[in-house]
């Protein structure tokens, strides 16, 4: 089994947090989004995952590449790095990892997370995970036959076709066949809405007889913008509520901790109320503050503040009484 993770996007809706790191490395309950994603996929696979292929921009740099290969290693897989320098669509992005497209393959785009209670059925030719949405025009969608099989793929329909949105996770029994169909789109310059779309390759495969079925998840979580990511952090902390997520090296004095929370290594908390649904990255210091439903990254200082529904980056300084913040790395906010 191989996992392909396209993640070369610039994450513009998550700025300023993506000015210094790619969006998939923003932490959720103490781990990067992409780490949460691939470990959840590994958990539903009944066979070993031998390779995790990450598709990034070369400009992301060696530190990001090392972080990604380290994530793969923690899951017992080889991490490989592939580059997509121009945003030409989902089909083009996957094909950038052509060397990894063989055998059983899961493709998972790194801006979504999920919780599931199934095991991956590798006997299927293809599985497309979907979720009902109120506004399907922003998604690729599937239409189903009376028997429940997928009989059409439509990319971002302008008029109603279906409300079953593709959530960005796919299984293919034959990765080499997928590679051929993706290459066909490129070779014949077949685009939809100006880009090479995976849904076009899926439709071609279906027309040639490939049977695709839908998969369902317990919960689909978006990390597209600040508010969505804060909510996803909240949900993950709830999923992990029974686990001890407070590092032994954290120093907590005269403070109230309301679970579920994540508190990283060498965090210092004094005279504060933390939680519920707060993640605090390592070496962060909090004093005389109230923080709830927020993500605070590493090496940050929060003093005399009341913070809710917020994201603070790395090396941020906050002093005063803000209520709803989204501050990128190295910002200073005083009131």
C-alpha positions in Angstrom: 0.0 0.0 0.0 1.1 3.5 -0.9 -0.3 6.9 0.2 0.0 9.9 -2.1 -0.4 13.3 -0.4 -0.6 16.3 -2.7 0.2 19.4 -0.6 1.8 22.0 -2.9 -0.9 24.6 -2.5 0.0 28.0 -0.9 -2.8 27.9 1.7 -3.9 31.5 1.0 -7.1 31.2 3.0 -5.0 30.3 6.1 -2.7 33.4 5.9 -0.9 34.7 7.9 -0.2 31.2 9.3 1.0 29.9 5.9 3.4 32.7 5.2 6.2 30.7 7.1 5.1 27.1 6.8 2.8 25.1 4.5 -0.8 24.7 5.7 -0.5 20.9 6.3 2.2 21.5 8.9 -0.1 23.7 11.0 -0.7 21.7 14.3 -3.9 20.0 15.3 -3.9 18.8 18.9 -0.1 18.9 18.9 0.6 17.2 15.5 0.7 18.7 12.0 -2.5 18.4 9.9 -0.7 16.1 7.5 0.5 13.9 10.3 -3.0 13.5 11.6 -4.2 12.7 8.1 -1.7 10.0 7.2 -1.9 8.3 10.6 -5.7 8.1 10.3 -5.3 6.5 6.8 -2.7 4.0 8.1 -5.1 3.1 10.9 -7.8 2.0 8.4 -5.4 0.0 6.2 -5.2 -3.7 7.0 -2.0 -4.1 5.0 1.4 -2.3 5.7 1.9 1.1 4.2 5.4 0.9 2.5 5.6 4.5 1.1 4.1 7.9 1.7 4.7 10.2 -1.2 4.4 14.0 -0.4 3.9 16.4 -3.3 5.2 19.9 -2.4 6.9 22.9 -3.8 10.6 22.7 -3.9 10.6 26.2 -2.2 9.2 24.7 0.9 12.8 23.8 1.8 14.8 21.0 3.4 13.3 21.5 6.9 9.8 20.8 5.6 11.0 17.8 3.6 12.8 16.4 6.7 9.7 16.9 8.8 7.6 15.0 6.2 10.0 12.1 5.9 10.1 11.9 9.7 6.3 11.7 9.9 6.4 8.8 7.4 9.1 7.0 9.4 7.0 7.2 12.6 4.3 5.3 10.8 6.7 2.6 9.5 6.8 3.9 6.0 9.4 5.4 3.6 8.7 9.0 3.0 9.4 10.3 -0.5 9.3 13.9 -1.8 8.0 15.0 -5.2 7.7 18.5 -6.6 4.8 20.4 -8.2 6.0 23.9 -9.2 2.9 25.1 -11.0 -0.8 24.7 -9.8 -2.2 22.9 -12.8 -5.0 20.9 -11.1 -5.5 17.8 -9.0 -4.7 15.3 -11.8 -1.4 17.0 -12.5 -0.6 17.2 -8.8 -1.0 13.4 -8.3 1.0 12.6 -11.4 3.9 14.5 -10.0 4.4 11.4 -7.8 4.3 9.1 -10.8 7.0 6.8 -9.4 4.8 6.0 -6.4 1.7 5.1 -8.5 1.7 1.4 -8.5 -0.2 -1.3 -6.7 -2.8 -0.4 -4.1 -2.8 3.4 -3.6 -4.7 5.9 -1.4 -4.7 9.5 -2.6 -5.4 12.0 0.2 -5.3 15.8 -0.2 -3.8 17.4 2.8 -6.5 20.0 3.6 -9.1 17.7 5.1 -9.2 15.3 8.0 -11.6 12.6 8.9 -12.7 10.1 11.6 -13.7 6.7 10.5 -14.8 3.3 11.9 -14.1 1.1 8.9 -11.2 -0.9 7.5 -10.2 -0.3 3.9 -11.7 -2.9 1.5 -8.8 -3.4 -0.9 -10.9 -5.9 -3.0 -12.8 -2.9 -4.5 -11.5 -1.4 -7.8 -11.9 2.1 -6.5 -13.4 3.8 -3.5 -14.3 7.5 -3.4 -15.1 9.0 0.0 -18.0 11.4 0.0 -20.1 13.5 2.3 -23.4 15.3 1.8 -23.0 19.1 1.7 -25.4 22.1 1.5 -23.5 23.8 -1.4 -22.0 21.2 -3.8 -20.9 23.9 -6.3 -17.5 24.2 -4.5 -16.7 20.5 -4.8 -16.3 17.6 -7.1 -19.4 15.5 -6.7 -20.6 12.0 -7.6 -24.0 10.7 -8.9 -25.1 7.3 -7.9 -27.1 4.6 -9.7 -30.1 2.9 -8.2 -27.7 0.1 -7.0 -25.5 2.6 -5.2 -22.6 2.5 -7.7 -21.0 5.7 -8.9 -22.3 6.5 -12.4 -20.9 10.1 -12.9 -18.2 12.4 -11.6 -18.8 16.2 -12.0 -16.3 18.9 -11.0 -17.8 21.9 -9.2 -21.3 21.7 -10.9 -22.8 25.1 -11.7 -26.3 23.6 -11.5 -27.4 20.9 -9.1 -26.2 17.5 -10.0 -25.7 15.8 -6.6 -25.0 16.9 -3.0 -22.5 14.0 -2.4 -19.2 15.9 -2.3 -15.9 14.2 -2.8 -13.9 14.9 0.4 -10.5 14.4 -1.1 -9.6 10.8 -0.2 -9.6 8.0 -2.8 -8.5 4.3 -3.0 -7.3 2.7 -6.3 -6.6 -1.0 -6.6 -4.3 -0.4 -9.6 -2.1 2.7 -9.2 -0.4 2.1 -12.6 -3.8 2.3 -14.3 -4.5 5.6 -12.6 -1.2 6.9 -13.7 -2.0 6.0 -17.3 -5.3 7.9 -17.2 -3.7 10.9 -15.5 -1.0 11.0 -18.2 -3.7 10.8 -20.9 -5.2 14.0 -19.7 -1.9 15.8 -19.8 -0.9 14.4 -23.2 -4.2 15.4 -24.8 -4.5 18.7 -22.9 -7.9 17.7 -21.4 -8.8 20.4 -18.9 -11.9 21.3 -16.9 -12.2 24.9 -15.7 -8.7 25.5 -16.9 -7.0 22.7 -15.0 -6.3 19.0 -15.3 -8.9 17.5 -13.0 -8.8 14.1 -11.3 -12.6 13.8 -11.8 -12.0 13.7 -15.6 -9.6 10.7 -15.2 -12.1 9.0 -12.9 -14.9 9.5 -15.4 -12.7 8.0 -18.2 -11.9 5.0 -16.0 -15.6 4.5 -15.1 -16.5 4.6 -18.8 -13.9 1.9 -19.5 -15.6 -0.4 -16.9 -13.9 0.5 -13.6 -16.4 0.1 -10.7 -16.2 2.9 -8.2 -18.1 2.8 -4.9 -18.6 5.4 -2.2 -17.0 5.3 1.2 -18.5 7.1 4.2 -16.7 8.6 7.2 -18.0 9.3 10.7 -16.9 12.9 10.5 -15.3 15.1 7.8 -13.2 18.0 9.1 -12.0 20.9 7.0 -8.7 22.9 7.6 -9.3 25.5 4.9 -9.3 28.6 7.0 -8.7 29.8 10.6 -12.2 29.2 12.0 -12.4 25.7 10.4 -9.0 24.8 11.7 -9.8 25.9 15.2 -13.0 23.8 15.0 -11.1 20.8 13.8 -8.6 21.2 16.7 -11.7 21.2 19.0 -13.0 18.0 17.5 -9.7 16.2 17.6 -9.2 17.1 21.2 -12.6 15.5 21.9 -11.6 12.4 20.0 -8.5 12.2 22.1 -10.2 13.1 25.4 -9.3 9.9 27.1 -5.6 10.3 26.4 -3.1 12.3 28.5 -2.1 15.2 26.3 -0.3 17.3 28.9 3.5 16.9 28.7 5.3 15.9 31.9 7.7 18.7 31.4 5.0 21.4 31.5 5.0 23.6 34.5 1.5 24.6 35.6 1.1 26.9 38.7 -2.0 28.2 40.3 -4.0 27.5 37.2 -7.2 25.7 36.1 -7.0 23.3 33.2 -10.4 22.4 31.7 -10.1 19.3 29.4 -9.8 18.4 26.7 -6.5 20.2 26.1 -3.1 19.6 24.6 -0.1 21.2 26.4 3.3 20.6 24.9 6.8 20.2 26.3 8.3 22.9 28.6 5.2 25.0 28.5 4.8 27.3 31.5 1.3 28.3 32.7 0.8 30.7 35.6 -2.4 32.1 37.2 -4.5 31.2 34.2 -7.5 29.3 33.0 -6.8 27.1 30.0 -9.6 25.2 28.1 -11.6 23.6 27.0 -10.4 22.8 23.5 -7.0 24.5 23.6 -3.7 23.4 22.1 -0.5 25.0 23.4 2.7 24.3 21.6 6.1 23.6 23.3 8.0 26.3 25.1 5.1 28.7 25.2 4.5 30.8 28.3 1.0 31.9 29.5 0.4 34.1 32.5 -2.7 35.8 34.0 -4.8 34.8 31.0 -8.0 33.0 30.0 -7.8 30.9 26.9 -10.4 28.7 25.3 -11.1 27.0 22.0 -7.8 28.1 20.4 -4.5 26.9 18.9 -1.3 28.5 20.2 1.9 27.3 18.5 5.5 27.2 19.9 7.7 29.7 21.7 4.8 32.1 22.2 4.1 34.4 25.1 0.6 35.3 26.3 0.2 37.7 29.2 -2.9 39.3 30.7 -5.1 38.3 27.8 -8.6 36.8 27.2 -8.5 34.7 24.1 -11.1 32.6 22.4 -11.6 31.1 18.9 -8.0 32.1 18.0 -4.9 30.9 16.2 -1.5 32.2 17.3 1.6 31.2 15.4 5.2 30.6 16.6 7.2 33.3 18.5 4.1 35.5 18.9 3.8 38.0 21.8 0.3 38.9 23.0 -0.4 41.3 25.8 -3.8 42.8 26.7 -7.3 41.6 26.2 -8.0 40.5 22.7 -11.0 38.2 22.1 -10.6 36.6 18.6 -7.2 36.6 17.0 -5.4 35.1 14.0 -1.7 36.0 14.3 1.1 34.6 12.2 4.6 33.8 13.4 6.7 36.5 15.1 3.8 39.0 15.6 3.5 41.2 18.6 0.0 42.3 19.8 -0.4 44.6 22.7 -3.5 46.5 24.0 
